[in-house]
Amino acid sequence: MGKTYVGSRLRQLRRERDLSQASLASTLGLSASYVNQIEHDVRPLTVPVLLRITEAFGVDATFFSRDDDSRLLAEIQDVVLDKELCPNPVELQELSELVYNHPAIARTMVDMHRRYRNVRDKLSIATDTRRFVGPLTTDASTQILSMPHDEVRDFFYARQNYLKALDTTAEDIAEQLGVERFGIRSTEIALAQRLRQSHGIEITTSPELDGTLHSFDRETGHLQLASRLDSGQRSFRMGMELAYLEANETIEDLVAEEHFTSEASRNLARRGLASYFAAAVILPYRTIHAEAERSGYDVDFLSQVFGVGYETVASRLSTLQRPNLRGIPFTFVRVDRAGNMSKRQSATGFHLANSGGTCPLWNIYETFTNPGSILRQVAQMPDGRNYLWIARTVRHHRGRFGETGKLFAIGLGCEARHADRTVYAEGLNLSDLSGATPIGAGCRVCPRENCAQRAFPQIHETIVIDAHRSSVAPYN
C-alpha cells in the first residue's frame, strides 16, 4: 500500500465514536502508544491495521483515501474561486492538504460560503425593485429572501443525501410490511392495510382530481388517490402519508436541526423528508443495495424488479451511503428541455453550478432527441476528474388528449473509478480516458478558455474584446 499517513482521519473516526485513544487501541488490539503514533503521523497506516479498522468500525477502506474527499475538495474549490472573498489563487495541492488533514475546517468554510452566497443572492433579488410596480412590502421581501427550494436542496446536499434515522426507521417498517422484490402490488396492499388498521384511514380512488395526484384530509382521515397512478406511484404516496403518521418525530427533529428562514422552507423540507421515507419503505436499503450490486446498478432492470419508475430507482441509488454498506456514490439530476434543474442530489464530488445553467456538452441534454434511450458519456471536469454519466428521458402523468404532460431528462453519474461496478461500463475503455468529453459546472464558473459552446464569459475573469479578431470561442 505504500506509506500512508492518516492521523487526522483516524482522530476523526475516534471522536465520532466518542472513544479515547486507549479504548480505540483496545478495540483494535494495539498498544495505546502505537495508536498515538498513527494519529500524529509518526507511523503510517499498514494493511493489517486498516483491515482491523474496517472490520471493527464498518467503514470503507476509501475512508482513508484522498480520492474519497473529491466532493469536499470540489466544494472548497468553489469557495476559493469566489474572487470577492479570495482574490488570490490557491494551488490545488494546498486545498487537497487542507481537505485531507483538516476536513472539519474545510466543511466549515464551505458552509460559511454557502450561507454568504445565499444571503448575497437573496439580497440582490430583494433590492431589485424593477419587478415591482408599487413599494416592496414586508411579506413580499420575506417571500423573496426565503428561496425554499434552495434551502431544502442545501439541507439534503449537506447530509450527502443520506438520512440514517429516517432510512433505518423506514427499513424496519418495510420489514414489518413484508416488502420484497417483485412485489410492488403486495407492497401497495400492505401499505393500504397498515393505514386502515393502524390509523383508521379510508382510501379511495378518483378518476378526476383536477391535476391533484393525491389528497389527504386529516380531519376525516380520507386519503384520495388519482386513478391514473400505477401501483408503484400509489405505494409511494401512501408511504409519504405513513411518514407523517409513524416517523413524524424524526422528521421534525431533522427539520429543527436546520435554520430554515421561512415556514415554506420547513414545509418543503417536511415533504422532501416524507418522500425520502416513502422511497426507503418501498425500496428498503439492504434489499435495493443487494440487488443494485448484483445487477451492476442497472436502473431499467431494477425498475422492473421493484415495480417502480426509472426516476424513483435512480433517485434511491443516489442515497445508498450507509457507512458500513455503501453503494456507489452517485449524483442524481433532473432537468427539463429548457435546462431548468428541478432536482439534484449528490453523494460524490461532481460540482454543479448554483446559477447560470449547466454545461451544454453534458449528454443529459441529448436524451431529448432520443427519448426513452439510455445514453452514456465519459466526461471530464476542469479539475481533471473523470465521470461516467448515464441519462434518459422520463414522462410524467400523461393524462387526457391535449393535456400538458411532463418530460424530464434523468442523469445519474459517478466517478470513473467506480464505473466498473456498473453494467454501463461494458465496452468502454476506462483505462484510457483521453477521449473523455470536457464539460464544466456551468459557463459562468467554467475555466475552459477555448470552448465553442460557451454561452457566457466566466464571471471571475475580465473580458478582452478585439473588434478585428474572431475565434471559435465567443469570449476570451
C-alpha positions, 0 to 999 in steps of 0.5 A, a space after each residue: 500500500 505504500 506509506 500512508 499517513 492518516 492521523 487526522 482521519 483516524 482522530 476523526 473516526 475516534 471522536 465520532 465514536 466518542 472513544 479515547 485513544 486507549 479504548 480505540 487501541 483496545 478495540 483494535 488490539 494495539 498498544 495505546 502508544 502505537 495508536 498515538 503514533 498513527 494519529 500524529 503521523 509518526 507511523 503510517 497506516 499498514 494493511 493489517 491495521 486498516 483491515 482491523 479498522 474496517 472490520 471493527 468500525 464498518 467503514 470503507 477502506 476509501 475512508 482513508 483515501 484522498 480520492 474519497 474527499 473529491 466532493 469536499 475538495 470540489 466544494 472548497 474549490 468553489 469557495 476559493 474561486 469566489 474572487 470577492 472573498 479570495 482574490 488570490 489563487 490557491 494551488 490545488 495541492 494546498 486545498 487537497 492538504 487542507 481537505 485531507 488533514 483538516 476536513 472539519 475546517 474545510 466543511 466549515 468554510 464551505 458552509 460559511 460560503 454557502 450561507 454568504 452566497 445565499 444571503 448575497 443572492 437573496 439580497 440582490 433579488 430583494 433590492 431589485 425593485 424593477 419587478 415591482 410596480 408599487 413599494 416592496 412590502 414586508 411579506 413580499 421581501 420575506 417571500 423573496 429572501 426565503 428561496 425554499 427550494 434552495 434551502 431544502 436542496 442545501 439541507 439534503 446536499 449537506 447530509 450527502 443525501 443520506 438520512 440514517 434515522 429516517 432510512 433505518 426507521 423506514 427499513 424496519 417498517 418495510 420489514 414489518 410490511 413484508 416488502 420484497 422484490 417483485 412485489 410492488 402490488 403486495 407492497 401497495 396492499 400492505 401499505 393500504 392495510 397498515 393505514 386502515 388498521 393502524 390509523 383508521 384511514 379510508 382510501 379511495 380512488 378518483 378518476 378526476 382530481 383536477 391535476 391533484 395526484 393525491 389528497 389527504 384530509 386529516 380531519 376525516 382521515 380520507 386519503 384520495 388517490 388519482 386513478 391514473 397512478 400505477 401501483 408503484 406511484 400509489 405505494 409511494 404516496 401512501 408511504 409519504 402519508 405513513 411518514 407523517 403518521 409513524 416517523 413524524 418525530 424524526 422528521 421534525 427533529 431533522 427539520 429543527 436541526 436546520 435554520 430554515 428562514 421561512 415556514 415554506 422552507 420547513 414545509 418543503 423540507 417536511 415533504 422532501 423528508 416524507 418522500 425520502 421515507 416513502 422511497 426507503 419503505 418501498 425500496 428498503 436499503 439492504 434489499 435495493 443495495 443487494 440487488 443494485 450490486 448484483 445487477 451492476 446498478 442497472 436502473 431499467 432492470 431494477 425498475 422492473 424488479 421493484 415495480 417502480 419508475 426509472 426516476 424513483 430507482 435512480 433517485 434511491 441509488 443516489 442515497 445508498 451511503 450507509 457507512 458500513 454498506 455503501 453503494 456507489 456514490 452517485 449524483 442524481 439530476 433532473 432537468 427539463 428541455 429548457 435546462 431548468 434543474 428541478 432536482 439534484 442530489 449528490 453523494 460524490 464530488 461532481 460540482 454543479 453550478 448554483 446559477 447560470 445553467 449547466 454545461 451544454 456538452 453534458 449528454 443529459 441534454 441529448 436524451 431529448 432527441 432520443 427519448 426513452 434511450 439510455 445514453 452514456 458519456 465519459 466526461 471530464 471536469 476542469 479539475 481533471 476528474 473523470 465521470 461516467 454519466 448515464 441519462 434518459 428521458 422520463 414522462 410524467 402523468 400523461 393524462 387526457 388528449 391535449 393535456 400538458 404532460 411532463 418530460 424530464 431528462 434523468 442523469 445519474 453519474 459517478 466517478 470513473 473509478 467506480 464505473 466498473 461496478 456498473 453494467 454501463 461500463 461494458 465496452 468502454 475503455 476506462 483505462 484510457 480516458 483521453 477521449 473523455 468529453 470536457 464539460 464544466 459546472 456551468 459557463 459562468 464558473 467554467 475555466 475552459 478558455 477555448 470552448 465553442 459552446 460557451 454561452 457566457 464569459 466566466 464571471 471571475 475573469 475580465 473580458 478582452 474584446 478585439 473588434 478585428 479578431 474572431 475565434 471559435 470561442 465567443 469570449 476570451 
